């Protein structure tokens, strides 16, 4: 045998399994992309159909008297074809998975003495048609509170959500289903006459959460709906005071469109925002102006304004 033939005979036992392994990796990766492109139940069914088809082909190949390299190649090709065909049929018939909707985050607290004074606010705004993560902070020591939501103006309407009762001080995040446009009543079922409020669900409404930590905000842009009341929740993780004020532009001159008294952390507080016209504005912490960014209200500024200074609410 020539030197070349010897080299080939030595390399073949290595190249064949390595090549097969590479083909298998490519097929598995491509098939995984297909499974991720369909709904979970459809992905399971597709994988089972593909596995059954591959087992049938493998049984056929194994039943042959002699398994040649060509037969192995045909098996790999058939397996890949079955996997891709099953995935393609699943995508065509069932369709892609539904896009996951990020829940809106809303905060609500029961301060100390809430049983007689009520929740931290009696008015919440949420975006309609979007699931809600309601972060409930019971600050009332040794007292149980919860949040129950009703489909109407009072607690005589049908109950839509009944949150777990927690004893303070404690926190819980309630997963509240999406609410259609409208107004809803909520209360604490332990103190239903004193702890009450209203939830307004509307397109583009809802609270914005901003975190202050290490003398920096966690966002550089805040998006608010135009001409609609909304809320901003500020979580201050620093042991010193911060606030957040919205101004016409980065000169931060004149009366702010929105602000509140600075507070030290760790603490989270929610503040109502009066309606603001569409446009671009500037925000910062009045104590640490390097903590700043842009407020976009109602999308891009109207044509002709060029991102300039829109008129403040109420004129001026």
Buried (B, 14 or more C-beta within 10 A) or exposed (E): EEEEEEEEEEEEEEEEEEEBEEBEEEBEEEBBEBBEBBBEEBBEBBBEBBBEBBEEBEEEBEEEEEEEEEBEBBBBEBBBBBBBBBBEBBBEEBEEBEEEEEBBBBBBBBBBEBBEEBBBBEEBBBBBEBBBBBBBBBBBEEBBBBBBBBBBEEBEEEEBBEBEBBEBBBBBBBEBEBBEEEEBBBBBBBBEEEBBBBBBBBEBBBBBBBBBBEEBBEBEEBBBBBEBBBBBBBBBBBEEBBBBBBBBBEEBEEEBBBBBEBBEBEBBBBBBBEBBBBBBBBBBBBEBEEBBBBBBBBEEBEEEBEEEBBEBEEEE
